[in-house]
């Protein structure tokens, strides 16, 4: 089960409040502004700053 479009529309980065996009491999949600990637575990996005990794 993938992340629903409705959920993606309301989720934002907890750091900078920018939009997050689903990564191509569906392993996480990437912030378009600060490039933090929040993991998805058991089809649930983990939107905790301590769990995020910065990608370029």
Steps between C-alpha positions, in 0.01 A plus 500: 500500500647831392466844656171654387496818293278664761760440771782628278305821439485587871845384614776762526856497628496559877818712474431748219129433427569435130331234286628142516507268198503123492840366393510292182575181695221585749740462795434847636365851462748765387463868581530717190667783691737363767546153336428301816368152434249362747478119496186299438462197727210256464328748264516774766713813444726571798501881505748539785801728450728256686407224253564709186814490289616785277546406132607715210 
